[in-house]
Amino acid sequence: MRVLITGASSGIGLQLARDYAAAGHQLIACGRDRDKLTSSCGDIASQLVVADNADRDATLAAMAGLGEIDLAILNAGGCEYIDDALQFDSALFRRVIDTNLNGTAYALEALLPQLRRGGRVAIMSSTSTLLPFSRAEAYGASKAGLDYLANSLRIDLRRHAIGVSLIRPCFVDTPLTARNTFAMPGIISPARASRIIIKQLARGRDEINFTRPFVAFLRLVAWLPSALNNRLQGGKRQS
Ligand SMILES: NC(=O)c1ccc[n+]([C@@H]2O[C@H](COP(=O)([O-])OP(=O)(O)OC[C@H]3O[C@@H](n4cnc5c(N)ncnc54)[C@H](OP(=O)(O)O)[C@@H]3O)[C@@H](O)[C@H]2O)c1
């Protein structure tokens, strides 16, 4: 297969890149930093594509003319938290939406015409869309947008025989989560995340949510009255 991965320079994307390349697939690795992408994927990729995915023109130019692609994994993303809700930082909000949601849309615009019939697009969301998390207003909104985008796109690409997978990982030990100062229950290695994703994509799964115990826990809390989650994460209301 010809497999394209965005955000291939680090974390989950890099592990996926290594694993697909090791399995003999042809890899197109995408990132925004040429040096970082070259040192991480230079030896394993048949092609490197450099562009900031929040920049539409750069993304369209960099991803033009790649040729037929079997699988595109749109994984690039970042996380920034709103630390003080009263001082709502709309510039931060916009940055996160630009990178995670709009960046995915730009990649879709560039890549869908190059996806072969029978091919697949995978969109990297997060289990954070299953339950609202404290300080995740921007990150969660960007990923919730990706959920809808993927589920809607799947309906419309069906007649073109292109599958759409929505991936919602639990906490994975990467540079992104290394910045978190809170406990991350059930955190797994990028190697395990990659194994799960590759296996489920090969099965053509529409939704890839993992790990099962973590997803079950989130769904249970989400099913309880929302007041409970608000109290659990938000603490006591001050009068
Ligand atoms: N780790 C988790 O617990 C977790 C859980 C659920 C979902 N996810 C999602 O999984 C994806 C990968 O995250 P990760 O944990 O592997 O994080 P990571 O190690 O920080 O990797 C993120 C990748 O995205 C790239 N990227 C970020 N902003 C970009 C931009 N504007 N243009 C182009 N590339 C950009 C990064 O490039 P640079 O190397 O240049 O920074 C890097 O290659 C993200 O979409 C994240 O939201 C992660």
The ligand as an SDF file (V2000), in Angstrom:
LIG
                    3D

 48 52  0  0  0  0  0  0  0  0999 V2000
   -1.1430   11.3700   22.9530 N   0  0  0  0  0  0  0  0  0  0  0  0
   -2.4060   11.2410   23.3060 C   0  0  0  0  0  0  0  0  0  0  0  0
   -2.7270   10.8910   24.4680 O   0  0  0  0  0  0  0  0  0  0  0  0
   -3.4960   11.4630   22.3050 C   0  0  0  0  0  0  0  0  0  0  0  0
   -4.7880   11.0570   22.6510 C   0  0  0  0  0  0  0  0  0  0  0  0
   -5.8230   11.2640   21.7500 C   0  0  0  0  0  0  0  0  0  0  0  0
   -5.5670   11.8440   20.5280 C   0  0  0  0  0  0  0  0  0  0  0  0
   -4.3070   12.2260   20.2090 N   0  0  0  0  0  0  0  0  0  0  0  0
   -4.0910   12.8410   18.9100 C   0  0  0  0  0  0  0  0  0  0  0  0
   -3.1080   12.1200   18.2060 O   0  0  0  0  0  0  0  0  0  0  0  0
   -2.4340   12.9790   17.2900 C   0  0  0  0  0  0  0  0  0  0  0  0
   -0.9340   12.8110   17.4790 C   0  0  0  0  0  0  0  0  0  0  0  0
   -0.6150   13.2700   18.7880 O   0  0  0  0  0  0  0  0  0  0  0  0
    0.6880   12.8080   19.5700 P   0  0  0  0  0  0  0  0  0  0  0  0
    0.2610   12.5080   20.9380 O   0  0  0  0  0  0  0  0  0  0  0  0
    1.4170   11.8210   18.7770 O   0  0  0  0  0  0  0  0  0  0  0  0
    1.4560   14.2180   19.6370 O   0  0  0  0  0  0  0  0  0  0  0  0
    2.9020   14.6790   19.1810 P   0  0  0  0  0  0  0  0  0  0  0  0
    3.9270   13.6890   19.5620 O   0  0  0  0  0  0  0  0  0  0  0  0
    3.0300   16.0830   19.6580 O   0  0  0  0  0  0  0  0  0  0  0  0
    2.7820   14.6680   17.5710 O   0  0  0  0  0  0  0  0  0  0  0  0
    1.9550   15.5940   16.9190 C   0  0  0  0  0  0  0  0  0  0  0  0
    2.3690   15.6380   15.4670 C   0  0  0  0  0  0  0  0  0  0  0  0
    1.5560   16.6120   14.7990 O   0  0  0  0  0  0  0  0  0  0  0  0
    2.4270   17.5640   14.1830 C   0  0  0  0  0  0  0  0  0  0  0  0
    1.8240   18.8840   14.1240 N   0  0  0  0  0  0  0  0  0  0  0  0
    1.3540   19.6320   15.1510 C   0  0  0  0  0  0  0  0  0  0  0  0
    0.9160   20.8140   14.7030 N   0  0  0  0  0  0  0  0  0  0  0  0
    1.1270   20.8150   13.3650 C   0  0  0  0  0  0  0  0  0  0  0  0
    0.9040   21.7400   12.3320 C   0  0  0  0  0  0  0  0  0  0  0  0
    0.3540   22.9380   12.5660 N   0  0  0  0  0  0  0  0  0  0  0  0
    1.2380   21.3800   11.0690 N   0  0  0  0  0  0  0  0  0  0  0  0
    1.7960   20.1910   10.7960 C   0  0  0  0  0  0  0  0  0  0  0  0
    2.0370   19.2660   11.7300 N   0  0  0  0  0  0  0  0  0  0  0  0
    1.7110   19.5870   12.9950 C   0  0  0  0  0  0  0  0  0  0  0  0
    3.6670   17.5750   15.0410 C   0  0  0  0  0  0  0  0  0  0  0  0
    4.7350   18.1670   14.3540 O   0  0  0  0  0  0  0  0  0  0  0  0
    6.0400   18.6910   15.1690 P   0  0  0  0  0  0  0  0  0  0  0  0
    6.8290   17.4320   15.4420 O   0  0  0  0  0  0  0  0  0  0  0  0
    6.7010   19.6100   14.2190 O   0  0  0  0  0  0  0  0  0  0  0  0
    5.5370   19.3490   16.4120 O   0  0  0  0  0  0  0  0  0  0  0  0
    3.8260   16.0960   15.2910 C   0  0  0  0  0  0  0  0  0  0  0  0
    4.3720   15.4370   14.1840 O   0  0  0  0  0  0  0  0  0  0  0  0
   -2.9430   14.3870   17.5830 C   0  0  0  0  0  0  0  0  0  0  0  0
   -3.9580   14.7160   16.6510 O   0  0  0  0  0  0  0  0  0  0  0  0
   -3.5380   14.2760   18.9750 C   0  0  0  0  0  0  0  0  0  0  0  0
   -4.5580   15.2150   19.2090 O   0  0  0  0  0  0  0  0  0  0  0  0
   -3.2630   12.0430   21.0640 C   0  0  0  0  0  0  0  0  0  0  0  0
  1  2  1  0
  2  3  2  0
  2  4  1  0
  4  5  1  0
  4 48  2  0
  5  6  2  0
  6  7  1  0
  7  8  2  0
  8  9  1  0
  8 48  1  0
  9 10  1  0
  9 46  1  0
 10 11  1  0
 11 12  1  0
 11 44  1  0
 12 13  1  0
 13 14  1  0
 14 15  2  0
 14 16  1  0
 14 17  1  0
 17 18  1  0
 18 19  2  0
 18 20  1  0
 18 21  1  0
 21 22  1  0
 22 23  1  0
 23 24  1  0
 23 42  1  0
 24 25  1  0
 25 26  1  0
 25 36  1  0
 26 27  1  0
 26 35  1  0
 27 28  2  0
 28 29  1  0
 29 30  1  0
 29 35  2  0
 30 31  1  0
 30 32  2  0
 32 33  1  0
 33 34  2  0
 34 35  1  0
 36 37  1  0
 36 42  1  0
 37 38  1  0
 38 39  2  0
 38 40  1  0
 38 41  1  0
 42 43  1  0
 44 45  1  0
 44 46  1  0
 46 47  1  0
M  CHG  2   8   1  16  -1
M  END
$$$$
